[in-house]
Amino acid sequence: MGGAGKTMLAKAIFQELKAQFDTFSFIESVKELQRKKILLILDDVENLIIAEDLSRVCDWFGEGSRIIITSRDMQVLKHASAFSTYHVLDLDFDDAFHLFSLKAFKQYEPFKGYMGLSKSVVKYCQGNPLALIVLGCFLYGRGKEEWESALDKLNQTPHKNIVDVLKLSFDGLDNKQQNLFLYLAFLINARVYKSFDLIRQLYGSSVHIEMSVLRERSLISVSQKEKIGMHDLVLQMGFEIARQQLFSSPKTPVRLWRHDEIEAIRCMSLDASKIKRIALRASNFQKMYNLIFLKVYKSDREKPSRLNICGDLDYLSEEIRFFSWEEYPLPYVPLQFCAENLITLEMP
């Protein structure tokens, strides 16, 4: 019944409780809102059901109303029945350089003597605005030695604030999708030709839906020739996740990014021209029963291999899919070598 005090009571409750909430809004009349021309912006929507529900209320609002949704997941926008979608592109070098300079120097150009260092940072960021802002703010007011030290560190480990934001897309994946992403990151880092056909042979036909999810979350790209790619910062995020997995659960099968991460190997890639001289016991391979990928290569052909095999290599995992060994040191393949699952064999 009108005039009973419903609105007055609702306003009193609103004033009483609003301090307990992060955000709040009181809409006095839904009917009035229904006729109004509004602009509604919803940022970082992840839930498919919420997105679908939004599409059902569009008719409530007045003619000319606009609803803008941002999401890391293209599938969310499909469920929202978006009239049009826009994929935000990376900045070109000039725009990226200006954005970084504004954060690092509070002006459009670097200070004298910082031009080369600034270009190195901008190149590292690969046009990603978040990385440009985070690193620009981090380097603001620091001396050249600190800049050089920061760049050296970035080549080993990405900045935590950048990883934390990029990792949100990874965290939204299920276990199978997360593992596929990490394997793809490993293959890209190992400079293996990445095609849908190779991935399908590794994971079976069900890989198509998993790859589709990774694309929708902008974790990978696929060219017209079906070659799989990954943004450099996303690739670095993969390295960091793999390292964290190694430290948190050393007995779980993982991917080997560096030669000093030996425990429970599933994938291994070694640059024999750059590692410290090591002797790998042939018997170690008997423990690598989860190994599916093994690549030994030399990025510097002028340098000798620093990897030595001690003993007779008489065993390789039955799960091995990819075997590539530049300057293979033995005159024969392992005696207990099962080629049933092998996809690629390279022994240049």
Secondary structure by P-SEA (a helix, b strand, c coil): ccccaaaaaaaaaaaaccccccbbbbbccaaaaaacbbbbbbcccccaaaaaaaaaaccccccbbbbbbbcccaaaaaaaccccccccccccaaaaaaaaaaaacccccccccaaaaaaaaaaaacccaaaaaaaaaaaccccaaaaaaaaaaaaccccaaaaaaaacccccccaaaaaaaaaaaaaaaacccccaaaaaaaccccaaaaaaaaaaacccccccccbbbbcaaaaaaaaaaaaaaaaaccccbbbbccccccccccbbbbccccccbbbbbcccccccccccbbbbbbcccccccccccccccccccccccbbbbccccccccccccccccccccccc
